[in-house]
């Protein structure tokens, strides 16, 4: 379970870093309404990732049912666009989906051995 929590923390940190890295590019290129929508999407993506991780953690310890609370986050993003005229759906969805490349990047770095916090497992010798 400690390894799962370490991976979960790393996913959140990579998502936060990628969101903060993309924010200046969006801020320079687009309007303030687009930037605000992108930031709302990034926050929603982080929230979704945390809720999804909690749901998966409960799956292994308490029950076999998978929670659906995290599905409210993208639903609220879409509903917000219908009720708030300054909010733009496409930049928010792009911000929301930032967590996906962050998880892929984090996993790729771990598979290559680029995670300094990971425990190293000794490789068996072929002798």
N, C-alpha and C positions, 0 to 999 in steps of 0.2 A: 504494500500500500504506500510505502514511502517513495518508491520509484514512481508510482502513478502521480502522487502529489508533486514530485519534482517535475515530471513531464507536464503536468497541468499548469504549474507556475511558469514554466518555460514557454508554453503556448501563449499564455496571457501576456508575458513580457515581449515576446516576438510580435504579437498583434499590436500591442501598445507602441512598440518601437516603429513598426511599419506604418502605423497610422500617423504618428508624429513626424515620420520622415516624409510622408506624402502631403501632409498639411501645408508646408510652405509652397510646394509646387501648385497645389490647388489655389492657395491664397493669391499667388502672383498672377495666375492665369485667368481666374474666374471672378464673378461678382460675389458680394458678401452673402447674398441669399444662397448661392451655390455652396460657398464655404460652410455656412451654417448647416445646410442640409447634409453635407459631407461629414461634418463633425457629429451631428446627431446620428448618422448612420454608423460611424466608427464606435461611438459609445454603445449603440444598440448591438453591434457585433461583439464587443467585449462582454456585454451583459449576456448575450446569447451563449457565448463560449463558456462563461462561468456557470450559467444555469445548466447547460448541457453536461459539463463536467460533474456537477453535483448529482445530476440525474444518473449518470453512469456510475458514480461512486455508490449511490444508494442501491443500484441494481446488483452490485456484487455483495452487499452486506445485508440488506433488509428484505428485499422482495425481488420478484422476477418481472415486475411491471416497469415499463419505461415511462417516465414522466413526460407530460405534454406541456408543462408550463413554459418551457423555452420557445414553444411555437407561437406564443403570444407576441413575442418581440417582433418578428418580421410582419406579423399581421397588424400590429400597431403602427409600424412604419408606413404601411400602405394606407391604413385608415387615416393617419395623420395628414397624408398628402391630399386627401379628399376634403378635409375640414380646415386646412390652414393654407391660405393663398401664398404665403412667402416660402413655404416648404416645397422643395423640389424632390420628386421621387427618385429619379435616376441617380443623382449624386448621392442621395442617402443610401440607395441600394448598393452602389459601388463602395461607399464607406463601410456598409454592413458586411460586404463580402471580403473585406481586407483580411479578415481572420483566416480565410482559406489559404491564400499564398503564405501567410505567416506560419500556419501549421505545417504546410508542405516544406517550407524552408527549414523550419526547426527539425522536422523529421529527417530531411536529407542531411543536415549537419550532424545529427546524431548517428545516422547510419555510416557516415564517413569518418566518425570518430572525432568530430570537432567540438564535442561538448565537454568542457573542462570539469563540469560538476558531476559527470556520470561516473559510475563505478566501472573500473576496467576489469573485465573478466579475462583470466588467463586462457590463452589458446592452447589446445592440446598439441603435444609434439607428435610428429609423425615417425618417431624412432622405433 
